[in-house]
């Protein structure tokens, strides 16, 4: 059963604990088949509402289509995807996660679904990602993914990353290094 997202968007962030691990699994069409208690808690939905709903129930409108396109391009080709996501809570609030998404395949190599494991996102990562997502937002408002994808690719190349994967690794390592220096 498809449930609709929250109709009210609030500028209220919920912070995930550094120890938390949010887990969800979907069928090949993105319908949630399993989720752990912390995922349920952070989403604000109850488990019965989540199971059977499309995973996009937690898609925040600030998230850009190009990021989801890149994620699907990776996982449909049995490649792992890492990324930062701003997720929507049922109450209209949001929470940021660093996500690892992968295809689950059976013994014949057929994709049976997808698994997503999400963790805490440091403020430094949010500050690095947010301005880029805002630029992509403007591009998508004017021309959809067709406009934002080349813009994002150009940005990554101009900034010296070369690829989205390299960009995500660099942001993650930079935040990790800063956190180690604070200790």
N, C-alpha and C positions, 0 to 999 in steps of 0.2 A: 504494500500500500504506500503510495507516495504522499508524504505530508509536506505542507508548504513551510518555507522558512519563516522566521520571525518577521512580522510586518513592521515592527518598530526597530529602528537602529539607534542604539545608544552609544555614546562615546565613553563607555565604562569598561575598562580592561580588568580582567581577572588574570592573575599571575599564576602560572603553573609552578609547583614546587620543583626544585632541581632534582629531586628524587623520583618524581612521578614519570611514569611511562604510559602513554595513552595508546591503546591497541584497538584496531578495528580490522575486520576482514569483510570483503565484499564478494559477490558473485562476479562473473565476467562483465556484467552490465553495470556494475557499480552499486548494486543494492546491498545494503549492510546485512550480513549474515551472523556476525559475531562482534562483540565489543566488550572491553573490560570495564570494571566499575569506575575507574578514574576517568575514562572517556565519557561515560554516562554523566558523571558528576560535572565535568568541565563543560559539556554540551548544554546541560540544563534540561535536556529531554529525559524521559524515563526510558528504560531499556525496551519496553514494549513498543514505544513510539519510534525508537531508532531501528530496531530489527524490522526488515522489510521495506525500509525507506531508502531512497537513493542517497548516497554519501554526500551529495551536494546540498543536503539539508543544512550542513554546517558551513556552506560557502558564504563568506562575507562579501558584500558588494564591492569592497575596496580591492579584492583580489582580482588580478588581471587574467583575462582569458588566455593570453599567451603563456602564462605559467602553467595553466592546466593543459594546454596543447602540448607543451614540452614534456610535462609529466606523462601524459598519455602516449606520446611518441616513444618515450623511453620504455615504459612498462609493457606496452603492447609488443615491443620487440625484445622482451625478456631482459631488459637492462634495468638496473636499479636507478631510482631517482631520489635525489636529496633536494630539499628546498625549504624555504621559510613560508609559512602560511598564516594568514590572519583568519581565524575561524569565528563564525557567528554562533553565539549562544541563543538558546530559545528565548531568553528574556531580552534579546536585542543587544546585549553586551558582546564582548569579543575576548579572544585570547590568542596569543601568538605561539606557534610551535615550530620546531625544527623537525621536519618529517623525512622518514626513510620509507619509500614505497617500492614494493616489488611484486612481481607476478608470482603466483603459486601455480606450479605445473604438476600434472600427474606423471606416472611412470612412462607414458607415451609422449611426453612433451607437450601435452595439450593444456592450455591455460584453464584452470578451474576457478580462478578468482584472483584477488589482489589483497595484499596485507599492507597495512600502514602502521608504523611505529613512530610515535611523536614524543618529543622531549621539550624541556624548557628552552626558551630563546632569550639570550642575554640582551639587555637594552642596547648594547653597542651594535648588535646585529639588526635589531629593529631600526635603529637610526641609519644604518647603512642601506637597508632594503627600502624603507618607506619612500624616500625621495624618488627612487627609480620607479617604484610602483605608481607614484603620482604622475610621472611623465608618461608612463605606459597607459595610464587611465585616460589622459587627454588624447593620446593617439587612438585608443580604442573607441572613445566617444565620437571621434571624427571619421574613423574608417575601419573599426574592428581589428581583429587579429592580423588582417592583411596589412594594416598600418603599423601595428605595434611590434610585430615580429622582426621586420627589418630594422626598425628603430632600436630595438633591444640588442640585436646582433651587432649593429654599428656601435652602440654604446660600449658593449663588452670588448669589441676589438680596439676601439679608440682608447679605452681605459687600460689596455694591455692584458686583458684576461683571455681573450681568444675564444673562450667557450663559456657557456653557463656553468658547466660542471666545475671549471677552474675558478670561476667567480665564487661559487658557493663554498668551495674548499677554502679559498683565501679568506672569505668573511668568517667562516667557522674557526680557522686557525688563528686569525687575528684576535677574535674574541677570547679564544682559549688562552692565548699568550697573555693578553691583558689581565685576565682573571688570575693567572699564575703569578704575575708581577704584583698584584694587589695583596697577595698572601704574606 
